[in-house]
Amino acid sequence: MEKLLRQKLGDAEAKAFFSRAVYLINIGANDYVSPFTTNSSVLQSFSKEEYVGMVIGNLTDTIKEIYRKGGKKFGFLNLGSLGCVPRQKALVPGNTGSCFEEITEIAKLHNAALSKALQELEIKLVEFKYAKHDINISFSERANNPEKYGFKVADRACCGSGPYRGINSCGGKRGVTEYELCSDPSEYLFFDSNHISDKANKQISELMWSGAPNITGPYNLKALFEA
């Protein structure tokens, strides 16, 4: 893409284009869930803190590379309570409604490390600006008070099977052919075992665009595009 834009726009205009652009990055969930849902032994070889450091290190390297190409404005989401997603709740023995706390714990470590890394980059990189949406807050508010945000169901998915519809069978194309599908996805916080619904995504995107600094900061995306 970089080479194509430089050929089309010329080096100077391409660099200006890269500088005006906002680079949205949402990363980490699969990195932290997979050690608990696959045969991975990564957490036997590394502590949780070391593993988080590896993920954040890779992210930081990527940000610096984009910055070297001219990118200066970035948007990020941290991680919500990953252990409270239907797929992870279904892994907890007894179907008590409890979250998978060990996964949520590592997500909290990631969030702290991400905040620290972004603050350090803001000091080191001239004109580096960012918006970070705290989805941990916005997700928790909706999970704990679903009716306040227009949802009727927050403890299970609209589509899937098994406990909390947490088995990833929606669509019947992942090995498990039988699945349940709700009549109105907009009533659900989660659409399937891993993902929030379109309605929930719309609410989150609005907070990312124009949310207050306590939820999206130090810039929101609107202010970042205007900066």
Z-matrix of the N, CA and C atoms (Angstrom, degrees):
N
C 1 1.455
C 2 1.536 1 110.42
N 3 1.334 2 115.95 1 -44.67
C 4 1.468 3 119.31 2 179.54
C 5 1.527 4 110.78 3 -58.97
N 6 1.327 5 116.26 4 -47.79
C 7 1.460 6 120.68 5 -179.01
C 8 1.517 7 111.01 6 -61.68
N 9 1.342 8 116.78 7 -41.88
C 10 1.467 9 121.22 8 -179.65
C 11 1.523 10 111.12 9 -62.70
N 12 1.344 11 116.80 10 -43.93
C 13 1.462 12 120.29 11 -179.20
C 14 1.530 13 111.40 12 -67.42
N 15 1.334 14 116.27 13 -37.64
C 16 1.469 15 118.87 14 178.42
C 17 1.528 16 110.55 15 -65.52
N 18 1.321 17 117.13 16 -37.21
C 19 1.469 18 120.75 17 178.23
C 20 1.527 19 110.65 18 -67.85
N 21 1.330 20 116.14 19 -37.99
C 22 1.461 21 120.45 20 -175.52
C 23 1.521 22 112.80 21 -80.37
N 24 1.357 23 115.95 22 -39.43
C 25 1.461 24 120.37 23 -172.61
C 26 1.521 25 113.81 24 -103.82
N 27 1.320 26 116.56 25 -19.41
C 28 1.458 27 120.08 26 -170.51
C 29 1.515 28 109.94 27 89.83
N 30 1.325 29 116.57 28 158.03
C 31 1.460 30 120.49 29 -173.58
C 32 1.526 31 112.86 30 -61.03
N 33 1.326 32 117.71 31 -45.81
C 34 1.465 33 121.08 32 -175.23
C 35 1.525 34 111.54 33 -64.94
N 36 1.334 35 116.98 34 -48.34
C 37 1.462 36 120.30 35 -178.58
C 38 1.528 37 110.88 36 -69.27
N 39 1.327 38 117.53 37 -34.77
C 40 1.463 39 120.05 38 177.32
C 41 1.520 40 110.65 39 -64.05
N 42 1.319 41 117.48 40 -42.32
C 43 1.465 42 120.56 41 178.62
C 44 1.518 43 111.08 42 -63.96
N 45 1.341 44 117.18 43 -39.30
C 46 1.459 45 120.89 44 176.57
C 47 1.526 46 110.79 45 -64.44
N 48 1.327 47 116.15 46 -38.61
C 49 1.463 48 121.44 47 177.47
C 50 1.524 49 110.37 48 -62.26
N 51 1.331 50 116.63 49 -47.34
C 52 1.467 51 120.84 50 179.00
C 53 1.525 52 110.66 51 -60.58
N 54 1.322 53 116.27 52 -36.14
C 55 1.464 54 121.02 53 -178.08
C 56 1.526 55 112.01 54 -71.06
N 57 1.333 56 117.15 55 -34.39
C 58 1.469 57 120.83 56 -179.73
C 59 1.526 58 112.13 57 -77.57
N 60 1.326 59 116.76 58 -27.12
C 61 1.465 60 121.52 59 -174.20
C 62 1.526 61 111.30 60 -66.38
N 63 1.342 62 115.22 61 155.55
C 64 1.462 63 121.92 62 172.71
C 65 1.526 64 107.33 63 -113.47
N 66 1.308 65 116.78 64 127.24
C 67 1.460 66 122.90 65 -175.42
C 68 1.531 67 109.05 66 -102.41
N 69 1.328 68 116.06 67 112.97
C 70 1.465 69 121.62 68 -177.70
C 71 1.519 70 110.27 69 -92.42
N 72 1.325 71 116.06 70 128.51
C 73 1.457 72 121.68 71 -176.73
C 74 1.526 73 109.61 72 -130.99
N 75 1.319 74 115.07 73 123.88
C 76 1.472 75 121.83 74 176.66
C 77 1.518 76 107.09 75 -131.46
N 78 1.328 77 116.60 76 105.64
C 79 1.456 78 119.65 77 -169.18
C 80 1.524 79 110.57 78 -145.18
N 81 1.328 80 115.89 79 151.89
C 82 1.448 81 120.43 80 172.16
C 83 1.511 82 115.42 81 124.47
N 84 1.324 83 118.04 82 -35.44
C 85 1.468 84 120.06 83 -172.92
C 86 1.529 85 111.95 84 -57.47
N 87 1.320 86 117.08 85 -50.87
C 88 1.467 87 119.56 86 -178.68
C 89 1.527 88 111.91 87 -64.94
N 90 1.333 89 116.28 88 -34.55
C 91 1.462 90 120.02 89 178.88
C 92 1.527 91 111.26 90 -59.87
N 93 1.332 92 116.09 91 -37.73
C 94 1.462 93 120.10 92 -173.75
C 95 1.527 94 113.45 93 -92.49
N 96 1.316 95 117.05 94 -23.77
C 97 1.463 96 119.90 95 179.10
C 98 1.528 97 110.75 96 -81.96
N 99 1.342 98 116.75 97 -38.96
C 100 1.469 99 119.72 98 -172.93
C 101 1.528 100 114.46 99 -59.15
N 102 1.344 101 121.03 100 -35.08
C 103 1.467 102 117.78 101 178.16
C 104 1.527 103 113.82 102 -61.89
N 105 1.339 104 116.82 103 -21.24
C 106 1.459 105 120.83 104 -178.92
C 107 1.526 106 112.98 105 -97.55
N 108 1.324 107 117.01 106 -14.28
C 109 1.460 108 120.72 107 -174.90
C 110 1.527 109 112.78 108 -116.10
N 111 1.331 110 117.17 109 -1.58
C 112 1.463 111 121.63 110 177.04
C 113 1.533 112 108.62 111 -126.98
N 114 1.305 113 115.88 112 -173.47
C 115 1.467 114 120.52 113 178.93
C 116 1.525 115 112.59 114 -88.54
N 117 1.320 116 116.67 115 17.72
C 118 1.455 117 121.32 116 -178.75
C 119 1.529 118 111.29 117 -60.50
N 120 1.327 119 115.53 118 140.47
C 121 1.467 120 121.18 119 177.47
C 122 1.527 121 111.45 120 -110.32
N 123 1.332 122 116.99 121 17.30
C 124 1.466 123 120.57 122 -172.98
C 125 1.526 124 112.12 123 -60.30
N 126 1.341 125 117.57 124 -35.97
C 127 1.462 126 119.61 125 -178.89
C 128 1.524 127 112.67 126 -81.63
N 129 1.322 128 115.79 127 -2.46
C 130 1.460 129 119.64 128 169.46
C 131 1.528 130 110.31 129 -88.62
N 132 1.320 131 115.64 130 -23.31
C 133 1.460 132 121.07 131 -179.36
C 134 1.523 133 112.38 132 -93.77
N 135 1.331 134 116.38 133 -26.74
C 136 1.458 135 121.46 134 -177.74
C 137 1.523 136 109.75 135 -132.11
N 138 1.327 137 116.07 136 148.71
C 139 1.458 138 119.41 137 172.38
C 140 1.527 139 108.83 138 -71.27
N 141 1.322 140 116.87 139 164.82
C 142 1.469 141 120.48 140 177.67
C 143 1.518 142 110.33 141 -58.50
N 144 1.321 143 116.61 142 -41.75
C 145 1.465 144 120.14 143 -179.64
C 146 1.526 145 111.64 144 -64.16
N 147 1.326 146 117.04 145 -40.56
C 148 1.466 147 120.69 146 178.55
C 149 1.526 148 110.71 147 -65.45
N 150 1.325 149 116.20 148 -41.23
C 151 1.465 150 120.19 149 -179.14
C 152 1.526 151 110.78 150 -65.77
N 153 1.336 152 116.56 151 -43.69
C 154 1.466 153 120.32 152 176.11
C 155 1.532 154 109.49 153 -59.76
N 156 1.327 155 116.62 154 -41.23
C 157 1.462 156 120.04 155 178.21
C 158 1.516 157 112.83 156 -59.75
N 159 1.327 158 116.69 157 -35.53
C 160 1.466 159 120.87 158 177.50
C 161 1.520 160 110.90 159 -66.75
N 162 1.338 161 116.50 160 -44.80
C 163 1.467 162 120.54 161 -179.89
C 164 1.527 163 110.47 162 -63.86
N 165 1.324 164 116.73 163 -47.02
C 166 1.461 165 120.57 164 -179.60
C 167 1.528 166 110.50 165 -66.05
N 168 1.336 167 117.23 166 -36.42
C 169 1.453 168 120.82 167 177.05
C 170 1.518 169 112.23 168 -61.57
N 171 1.326 170 116.89 169 -43.41
C 172 1.465 171 120.92 170 177.28
C 173 1.526 172 110.87 171 -63.73
N 174 1.340 173 116.17 172 -41.26
C 175 1.460 174 120.25 173 178.74
C 176 1.528 175 110.71 174 -63.87
N 177 1.314 176 116.37 175 -44.92
C 178 1.461 177 120.70 176 -179.69
C 179 1.531 178 110.99 177 -61.75
N 180 1.313 179 117.16 178 -41.40
C 181 1.464 180 120.61 179 177.52
C 182 1.530 181 111.03 180 -60.65
N 183 1.332 182 116.23 181 -40.18
C 184 1.460 183 120.57 182 179.52
C 185 1.526 184 111.24 183 -66.14
N 186 1.333 185 116.43 184 -42.87
C 187 1.467 186 120.49 185 178.02
C 188 1.522 187 110.46 186 -60.19
N 189 1.325 188 116.72 187 -44.69
C 190 1.463 189 120.71 188 -179.39
C 191 1.524 190 111.53 189 -63.86
N 192 1.326 191 117.00 190 -36.28
C 193 1.462 192 120.38 191 178.48
C 194 1.529 193 110.51 192 -67.21
N 195 1.330 194 117.57 193 -43.25
C 196 1.468 195 120.65 194 176.46
C 197 1.520 196 109.97 195 -62.28
N 198 1.330 197 116.35 196 -40.07
C 199 1.466 198 121.45 197 178.91
C 200 1.527 199 110.41 198 -61.73
N 201 1.333 200 117.27 199 -42.06
C 202 1.468 201 120.53 200 178.95
C 203 1.525 202 111.63 201 -62.65
N 204 1.339 203 116.44 202 -28.08
C 205 1.465 204 120.47 203 178.47
C 206 1.531 205 111.78 204 -82.06
N 207 1.342 206 117.10 205 -7.00
C 208 1.460 207 120.35 206 178.16
C 209 1.515 208 114.79 207 120.82
N 210 1.336 209 117.93 208 -10.01
C 211 1.459 210 120.83 209 -179.25
C 212 1.518 211 112.11 210 -71.80
N 213 1.337 212 116.69 211 133.42
C 214 1.461 213 120.54 212 -177.73
C 215 1.531 214 113.49 213 -130.33
N 216 1.323 215 116.47 214 -10.96
C 217 1.473 216 119.57 215 -175.54
C 218 1.529 217 109.70 216 -122.71
N 219 1.330 218 115.57 217 126.54
C 220 1.455 219 120.96 218 -172.05
C 221 1.531 220 110.92 219 -133.33
N 222 1.316 221 115.57 220 145.61
C 223 1.463 222 121.68 221 173.40
C 224 1.517 223 109.95 222 -120.13
N 225 1.333 224 116.78 223 136.01
C 226 1.460 225 122.19 224 -177.23
C 227 1.527 226 110.89 225 -132.58
N 228 1.313 227 115.29 226 152.97
C 229 1.460 228 122.06 227 164.19
C 230 1.521 229 107.15 228 -116.71
N 231 1.327 230 116.56 229 138.07
C 232 1.454 231 117.27 230 169.60
C 233 1.525 232 107.88 231 -83.21
N 234 1.313 233 118.69 232 -162.47
C 235 1.464 234 121.16 233 -176.16
C 236 1.518 235 111.18 234 -108.78
N 237 1.328 236 115.49 235 142.65
C 238 1.453 237 120.70 236 173.75
C 239 1.525 238 110.63 237 -82.41
N 240 1.307 239 115.62 238 -167.44
C 241 1.467 240 120.69 239 179.03
C 242 1.525 241 108.75 240 -75.83
N 243 1.322 242 116.34 241 85.97
C 244 1.461 243 121.18 242 -173.12
C 245 1.524 244 112.50 243 -58.55
N 246 1.323 245 116.74 244 -32.24
C 247 1.459 246 119.61 245 -178.93
C 248 1.509 247 114.40 246 -72.66
N 249 1.347 248 117.17 247 -7.97
C 250 1.462 249 121.14 248 -179.78
C 251 1.525 250 112.77 249 -101.05
N 252 1.322 251 116.43 250 4.56
C 253 1.468 252 121.65 251 173.60
C 254 1.532 253 108.12 252 -73.14
N 255 1.336 254 118.85 253 141.93
C 256 1.471 255 120.43 254 -174.97
C 257 1.522 256 115.05 255 -49.31
N 258 1.330 257 117.60 256 -40.46
C 259 1.469 258 119.36 257 -177.75
C 260 1.527 259 111.09 258 -63.05
N 261 1.330 260 116.64 259 -39.43
C 262 1.464 261 119.68 260 -179.45
C 263 1.537 262 111.11 261 -77.06
N 264 1.320 263 117.41 262 -36.40
C 265 1.469 264 119.73 263 176.76
C 266 1.523 265 111.07 264 -61.09
N 267 1.336 266 116.17 265 -34.31
C 268 1.466 267 120.23 266 -179.03
C 269 1.526 268 112.35 267 -67.59
N 270 1.329 269 116.96 268 -15.73
C 271 1.461 270 120.92 269 179.40
C 272 1.528 271 112.35 270 -84.35
N 273 1.333 272 116.90 271 -14.21
C 274 1.463 273 120.82 272 -178.37
C 275 1.530 274 109.12 273 -78.18
N 276 1.321 275 118.69 274 124.84
C 277 1.468 276 120.83 275 -177.81
C 278 1.529 277 112.30 276 -60.59
N 279 1.329 278 115.49 277 142.88
C 280 1.454 279 121.09 278 173.31
C 281 1.505 280 115.82 279 94.28
N 282 1.345 281 117.78 280 -11.32
C 283 1.469 282 121.05 281 179.03
C 284 1.523 283 111.64 282 50.08
N 285 1.335 284 115.82 283 49.36
C 286 1.466 285 120.87 284 -176.77
C 287 1.522 286 112.49 285 -87.75
N 288 1.319 287 116.79 286 -5.42
C 289 1.461 288 120.05 287 -175.53
C 290 1.512 289 112.57 288 92.48
N 291 1.332 290 115.91 289 -2.51
C 292 1.465 291 119.78 290 -178.69
C 293 1.524 292 111.56 291 -72.11
N 294 1.328 293 115.38 292 152.60
C 295 1.450 294 121.12 293 175.00
C 296 1.528 295 109.39 294 -83.75
N 297 1.318 296 115.76 295 161.71
C 298 1.456 297 122.82 296 176.07
C 299 1.532 298 106.46 297 -84.23
N 300 1.325 299 116.43 298 90.80
C 301 1.454 300 121.26 299 -167.26
C 302 1.525 301 113.22 300 -65.52
N 303 1.324 302 118.09 301 -30.59
C 304 1.460 303 119.76 302 -178.01
C 305 1.522 304 111.45 303 -65.51
N 306 1.332 305 116.62 304 -33.88
C 307 1.468 306 120.03 305 177.52
C 308 1.521 307 109.90 306 -72.89
N 309 1.331 308 116.85 307 -40.93
C 310 1.458 309 120.10 308 177.68
C 311 1.523 310 110.82 309 -62.80
N 312 1.314 311 116.75 310 -35.98
C 313 1.462 312 120.91 311 179.38
C 314 1.520 313 111.77 312 -60.64
N 315 1.324 314 116.45 313 -44.25
C 316 1.468 315 119.16 314 -178.91
C 317 1.532 316 110.92 315 -71.04
N 318 1.340 317 117.14 316 -29.48
C 319 1.467 318 120.13 317 175.03
C 320 1.529 319 110.28 318 -65.13
N 321 1.320 320 117.36 319 -37.79
C 322 1.468 321 121.12 320 177.35
C 323 1.527 322 110.91 321 -64.64
N 324 1.332 323 116.56 322 -39.97
C 325 1.465 324 120.14 323 176.46
C 326 1.526 325 110.47 324 -61.66
N 327 1.334 326 115.66 325 -41.46
C 328 1.465 327 120.39 326 178.14
C 329 1.525 328 111.02 327 -61.23
N 330 1.320 329 116.74 328 -45.61
C 331 1.465 330 120.03 329 -177.44
C 332 1.524 331 111.46 330 -61.01
N 333 1.319 332 116.49 331 -42.81
C 334 1.463 333 119.97 332 178.82
C 335 1.525 334 110.96 333 -64.52
N 336 1.328 335 116.51 334 -43.12
C 337 1.463 336 120.74 335 -179.68
C 338 1.526 337 111.54 336 -67.55
N 339 1.338 338 117.30 337 -36.96
C 340 1.464 339 120.82 338 178.40
C 341 1.524 340 110.58 339 -64.43
N 342 1.320 341 117.40 340 -46.14
C 343 1.469 342 120.66 341 179.32
C 344 1.516 343 111.07 342 -58.68
N 345 1.325 344 116.81 343 -44.16
C 346 1.459 345 120.95 344 179.78
C 347 1.521 346 111.28 345 -64.53
N 348 1.333 347 116.94 346 -43.37
C 349 1.465 348 120.91 347 -178.96
C 350 1.526 349 111.48 348 -63.23
N 351 1.327 350 117.21 349 -41.52
C 352 1.465 351 120.59 350 -179.27
C 353 1.524 352 110.96 351 -67.86
N 354 1.312 353 117.20 352 -38.71
C 355 1.465 354 120.24 353 177.20
C 356 1.519 355 111.13 354 -63.37
N 357 1.324 356 116.81 355 -38.31
C 358 1.462 357 120.62 356 178.69
C 359 1.531 358 111.24 357 -69.21
N 360 1.317 359 116.94 358 -39.26
C 361 1.465 360 120.25 359 178.03
C 362 1.523 361 110.84 360 -65.82
N 363 1.317 362 116.49 361 -36.05
C 364 1.463 363 120.66 362 179.50
C 365 1.529 364 110.72 363 -62.46
N 366 1.322 365 116.41 364 -32.51
C 367 1.469 366 121.37 365 178.48
C 368 1.534 367 110.89 366 -77.48
N 369 1.328 368 116.77 367 -40.28
C 370 1.455 369 121.47 368 -171.95
C 371 1.526 370 113.70 369 -82.89
N 372 1.331 371 117.91 370 -34.12
C 373 1.463 372 121.41 371 -172.27
C 374 1.526 373 110.43 372 -102.83
N 375 1.318 374 116.78 373 118.22
C 376 1.465 375 121.93 374 -178.98
C 377 1.523 376 110.36 375 -62.31
N 378 1.330 377 117.30 376 130.56
C 379 1.470 378 125.33 377 177.39
C 380 1.523 379 113.28 378 67.60
N 381 1.320 380 117.84 379 11.86
C 382 1.472 381 120.39 380 174.14
C 383 1.529 382 108.67 381 -69.83
N 384 1.325 383 115.90 382 124.66
C 385 1.468 384 121.71 383 179.63
C 386 1.524 385 108.48 384 -130.95
N 387 1.334 386 116.01 385 148.41
C 388 1.458 387 117.38 386 -179.07
C 389 1.526 388 112.58 387 -150.41
N 390 1.309 389 113.64 388 155.29
C 391 1.472 390 123.37 389 170.28
C 392 1.523 391 106.73 390 -117.47
N 393 1.321 392 116.41 391 126.43
C 394 1.474 393 120.21 392 177.08
C 395 1.518 394 108.65 393 -122.17
N 396 1.327 395 114.91 394 116.00
C 397 1.464 396 119.25 395 178.31
C 398 1.523 397 109.98 396 -88.20
N 399 1.327 398 116.10 397 129.05
C 400 1.462 399 121.06 398 179.99
C 401 1.529 400 108.88 399 -88.01
N 402 1.329 401 115.02 400 83.00
C 403 1.468 402 119.31 401 -178.62
C 404 1.523 403 111.39 402 -69.72
N 405 1.321 404 117.06 403 -17.69
C 406 1.459 405 119.22 404 174.96
C 407 1.528 406 110.28 405 -61.47
N 408 1.339 407 116.54 406 -39.37
C 409 1.461 408 120.50 407 177.36
C 410 1.523 409 110.68 408 -72.96
N 411 1.329 410 117.59 409 -51.06
C 412 1.464 411 120.30 410 -174.73
C 413 1.527 412 111.56 411 -65.27
N 414 1.345 413 117.28 412 -36.72
C 415 1.466 414 120.17 413 177.10
C 416 1.528 415 110.50 414 -67.87
N 417 1.323 416 117.39 415 -46.66
C 418 1.466 417 120.67 416 -177.69
C 419 1.521 418 111.85 417 -61.65
N 420 1.323 419 116.65 418 -38.96
C 421 1.465 420 120.17 419 178.22
C 422 1.523 421 110.88 420 -60.35
N 423 1.305 422 116.90 421 -41.42
C 424 1.464 423 120.72 422 -178.41
C 425 1.533 424 111.80 423 -76.31
N 426 1.317 425 116.82 424 -34.48
C 427 1.464 426 119.91 425 177.60
C 428 1.525 427 111.55 426 -68.60
N 429 1.330 428 116.13 427 -36.31
C 430 1.468 429 120.34 428 -177.00
C 431 1.520 430 113.53 429 -87.76
N 432 1.340 431 116.65 430 -23.41
C 433 1.474 432 120.68 431 -178.70
C 434 1.530 433 109.78 432 -135.65
N 435 1.329 434 117.79 433 61.26
C 436 1.475 435 119.82 434 -171.72
C 437 1.531 436 113.55 435 -59.64
N 438 1.322 437 117.79 436 -40.55
C 439 1.464 438 119.54 437 -175.81
C 440 1.528 439 111.95 438 -65.13
N 441 1.315 440 117.12 439 -30.62
C 442 1.469 441 121.59 440 178.18
C 443 1.520 442 110.61 441 -59.89
N 444 1.340 443 116.79 442 -28.82
C 445 1.462 444 121.37 443 -176.33
C 446 1.531 445 112.18 444 -109.33
N 447 1.331 446 116.10 445 13.82
C 448 1.450 447 120.21 446 173.54
C 449 1.510 448 116.04 447 89.02
N 450 1.331 449 118.08 448 15.47
C 451 1.462 450 121.46 449 179.23
C 452 1.524 451 110.34 450 -108.15
N 453 1.321 452 115.04 451 145.39
C 454 1.458 453 120.37 452 176.23
C 455 1.528 454 111.71 453 -99.13
N 456 1.331 455 116.70 454 -26.52
C 457 1.461 456 120.82 455 -174.47
C 458 1.524 457 109.80 456 -131.81
N 459 1.343 458 116.49 457 124.53
C 460 1.461 459 120.47 458 179.56
C 461 1.521 460 112.31 459 -127.29
N 462 1.341 461 116.87 460 -4.68
C 463 1.466 462 119.44 461 -174.37
C 464 1.524 463 113.35 462 -102.06
N 465 1.326 464 117.19 463 1.82
C 466 1.464 465 120.11 464 175.56
C 467 1.527 466 108.42 465 -155.75
N 468 1.320 467 115.43 466 164.03
C 469 1.460 468 120.67 467 -176.82
C 470 1.523 469 111.59 468 -86.01
N 471 1.319 470 114.68 469 161.24
C 472 1.462 471 120.46 470 174.45
C 473 1.528 472 110.46 471 -71.04
N 474 1.332 473 116.38 472 -37.78
C 475 1.465 474 120.58 473 -172.52
C 476 1.519 475 110.66 474 -129.34
N 477 1.335 476 116.17 475 131.02
C 478 1.455 477 121.08 476 179.54
C 479 1.520 478 109.74 477 150.98
N 480 1.310 479 116.46 478 -160.80
C 481 1.459 480 120.83 479 178.56
C 482 1.523 481 108.98 480 -149.72
N 483 1.321 482 115.31 481 169.85
C 484 1.456 483 120.57 482 178.10
C 485 1.516 484 112.71 483 75.91
N 486 1.336 485 117.12 484 -167.72
C 487 1.463 486 120.89 485 -179.34
C 488 1.522 487 111.83 486 -57.31
N 489 1.328 488 115.76 487 128.67
C 490 1.475 489 122.81 488 179.43
C 491 1.533 490 112.26 489 60.87
N 492 1.354 491 116.83 490 16.12
C 493 1.469 492 121.61 491 -169.59
C 494 1.526 493 109.54 492 50.78
N 495 1.316 494 114.00 493 41.20
C 496 1.457 495 121.50 494 -175.17
C 497 1.516 496 114.34 495 -90.85
N 498 1.322 497 117.92 496 -5.85
C 499 1.464 498 119.86 497 173.50
C 500 1.525 499 108.01 498 -80.54
N 501 1.312 500 116.16 499 130.36
C 502 1.465 501 121.89 500 -171.99
C 503 1.524 502 110.84 501 -77.78
N 504 1.340 503 115.17 502 67.99
C 505 1.465 504 120.14 503 -175.42
C 506 1.526 505 112.71 504 -114.59
N 507 1.316 506 118.30 505 4.75
C 508 1.468 507 121.26 506 -176.65
C 509 1.530 508 109.93 507 -57.23
N 510 1.325 509 116.29 508 125.68
C 511 1.463 510 121.73 509 -177.33
C 512 1.511 511 113.56 510 93.63
N 513 1.339 512 116.67 511 -15.77
C 514 1.462 513 121.02 512 175.82
C 515 1.512 514 115.67 513 67.56
N 516 1.334 515 118.17 514 25.56
C 517 1.465 516 120.77 515 -175.66
C 518 1.525 517 112.87 516 -118.32
N 519 1.334 518 117.15 517 16.45
C 520 1.471 519 119.70 518 -177.13
C 521 1.524 520 111.45 519 -121.00
N 522 1.305 521 117.17 520 32.36
C 523 1.452 522 120.92 521 178.38
C 524 1.517 523 113.60 522 100.28
N 525 1.334 524 117.15 523 -33.94
C 526 1.469 525 121.99 524 175.56
C 527 1.523 526 106.97 525 -104.91
N 528 1.326 527 116.76 526 115.76
C 529 1.466 528 119.91 527 -172.35
C 530 1.524 529 113.19 528 -86.69
N 531 1.332 530 117.78 529 -24.37
C 532 1.465 531 120.14 530 -178.13
C 533 1.528 532 109.68 531 -90.70
N 534 1.315 533 115.08 532 137.20
C 535 1.468 534 119.87 533 177.66
C 536 1.527 535 109.18 534 -156.60
N 537 1.307 536 115.09 535 159.46
C 538 1.462 537 122.32 536 176.09
C 539 1.521 538 109.34 537 -103.50
N 540 1.320 539 115.82 538 148.88
C 541 1.464 540 121.34 539 178.58
C 542 1.520 541 108.70 540 -136.37
N 543 1.332 542 116.29 541 126.31
C 544 1.464 543 120.08 542 -179.23
C 545 1.527 544 110.42 543 -71.57
N 546 1.312 545 116.37 544 165.39
C 547 1.471 546 120.65 545 -177.81
C 548 1.524 547 112.58 546 -83.68
N 549 1.340 548 116.95 547 -24.02
C 550 1.468 549 120.00 548 -176.96
C 551 1.532 550 109.89 549 -140.94
N 552 1.328 551 117.81 550 95.48
C 553 1.464 552 120.55 551 -178.06
C 554 1.527 553 113.98 552 -59.73
N 555 1.339 554 117.09 553 -24.84
C 556 1.468 555 119.24 554 -177.63
C 557 1.527 556 112.36 555 -68.90
N 558 1.346 557 117.31 556 -13.80
C 559 1.458 558 120.44 557 177.53
C 560 1.528 559 111.94 558 -83.01
N 561 1.326 560 116.79 559 -8.62
C 562 1.465 561 122.29 560 -172.57
C 563 1.527 562 111.17 561 -109.81
N 564 1.334 563 115.36 562 139.58
C 565 1.456 564 120.52 563 172.72
C 566 1.528 565 110.16 564 -69.61
N 567 1.341 566 116.59 565 -39.28
C 568 1.462 567 121.48 566 178.86
C 569 1.517 568 110.33 567 -106.58
N 570 1.345 569 115.90 568 135.65
C 571 1.458 570 118.23 569 172.84
C 572 1.518 571 110.69 570 -82.34
N 573 1.344 572 116.56 571 -52.22
C 574 1.465 573 119.13 572 178.84
C 575 1.524 574 109.19 573 -128.43
N 576 1.300 575 116.50 574 -166.33
C 577 1.467 576 120.03 575 -171.67
C 578 1.519 577 113.45 576 -64.72
N 579 1.335 578 117.24 577 -21.77
C 580 1.468 579 120.88 578 -174.60
C 581 1.520 580 115.10 579 -118.73
N 582 1.323 581 117.94 580 -17.99
C 583 1.458 582 120.36 581 -166.43
C 584 1.526 583 112.14 582 -125.67
N 585 1.334 584 115.21 583 141.37
C 586 1.459 585 119.49 584 174.93
C 587 1.529 586 109.49 585 -72.73
N 588 1.319 587 116.19 586 163.18
C 589 1.467 588 122.12 587 -174.87
C 590 1.528 589 111.44 588 -75.96
N 591 1.329 590 115.82 589 167.61
C 592 1.469 591 120.98 590 176.75
C 593 1.525 592 110.84 591 -57.25
N 594 1.324 593 116.36 592 -41.47
C 595 1.467 594 120.14 593 -179.54
C 596 1.527 595 110.51 594 -61.56
N 597 1.325 596 116.51 595 -44.76
C 598 1.461 597 120.51 596 178.59
C 599 1.526 598 110.60 597 -65.08
N 600 1.332 599 116.96 598 -41.57
C 601 1.460 600 120.05 599 178.25
C 602 1.523 601 111.81 600 -61.55
N 603 1.327 602 116.79 601 -38.49
C 604 1.466 603 120.65 602 178.72
C 605 1.533 604 109.98 603 -62.43
N 606 1.331 605 116.45 604 -43.46
C 607 1.457 606 119.76 605 178.99
C 608 1.519 607 111.35 606 -62.87
N 609 1.326 608 116.44 607 -42.73
C 610 1.466 609 120.50 608 179.38
C 611 1.521 610 110.67 609 -64.47
N 612 1.333 611 116.57 610 -42.40
C 613 1.466 612 119.96 611 -178.40
C 614 1.531 613 111.11 612 -63.88
N 615 1.332 614 117.05 613 -35.93
C 616 1.466 615 120.22 614 177.46
C 617 1.528 616 111.08 615 -65.70
N 618 1.334 617 116.29 616 -37.61
C 619 1.465 618 120.06 617 176.90
C 620 1.529 619 110.89 618 -69.10
N 621 1.312 620 117.22 619 -35.68
C 622 1.452 621 120.34 620 176.63
C 623 1.530 622 110.59 621 -65.67
N 624 1.337 623 115.90 622 -38.14
C 625 1.463 624 120.04 623 -176.36
C 626 1.526 625 111.98 624 -72.49
N 627 1.320 626 117.39 625 -45.62
C 628 1.471 627 118.69 626 -171.69
C 629 1.522 628 113.28 627 -137.34
N 630 1.324 629 117.85 628 20.44
C 631 1.452 630 121.11 629 -178.26
C 632 1.518 631 113.28 630 -67.99
N 633 1.324 632 115.90 631 157.88
C 634 1.462 633 122.61 632 178.42
C 635 1.526 634 109.90 633 -69.48
N 636 1.347 635 117.36 634 160.30
C 637 1.468 636 120.85 635 -176.12
C 638 1.524 637 115.21 636 -58.31
N 639 1.325 638 117.85 637 -25.40
C 640 1.466 639 119.15 638 -179.86
C 641 1.524 640 112.01 639 -73.00
N 642 1.341 641 117.71 640 -15.00
C 643 1.460 642 121.15 641 -179.47
C 644 1.528 643 111.76 642 -116.11
N 645 1.342 644 117.45 643 -32.22
C 646 1.466 645 122.54 644 175.40
C 647 1.521 646 107.93 645 -139.49
N 648 1.315 647 116.84 646 111.32
C 649 1.450 648 118.82 647 -175.26
C 650 1.526 649 112.10 648 -156.04
N 651 1.321 650 118.58 649 174.51
C 652 1.472 651 125.95 650 -2.49
C 653 1.532 652 112.96 651 -69.78
N 654 1.322 653 117.51 652 -20.88
C 655 1.465 654 123.15 653 170.12
C 656 1.524 655 108.39 654 -105.72
N 657 1.345 656 117.83 655 154.76
C 658 1.452 657 119.51 656 159.22
C 659 1.524 658 106.97 657 -96.75
N 660 1.349 659 117.32 658 172.64
C 661 1.463 660 118.66 659 -173.63
C 662 1.515 661 112.59 660 -64.70
N 663 1.331 662 118.19 661 -35.47
C 664 1.455 663 120.95 662 178.81
C 665 1.526 664 110.19 663 -60.70
N 666 1.326 665 115.46 664 -48.11
C 667 1.463 666 119.60 665 179.48
C 668 1.530 667 111.35 666 -65.75
N 669 1.324 668 116.33 667 -33.38
C 670 1.458 669 120.39 668 -179.61
C 671 1.516 670 111.13 669 -67.31
N 672 1.331 671 117.21 670 -40.85
C 673 1.460 672 120.03 671 177.71
C 674 1.526 673 111.07 672 -66.27
N 675 1.315 674 115.97 673 -30.66
C 676 1.467 675 119.93 674 -178.55
C 677 1.523 676 113.33 675 -84.57
N 678 1.335 677 116.95 676 -14.56
C 679 1.466 678 121.17 677 -175.39
C 680 1.539 679 111.44 678 -72.61
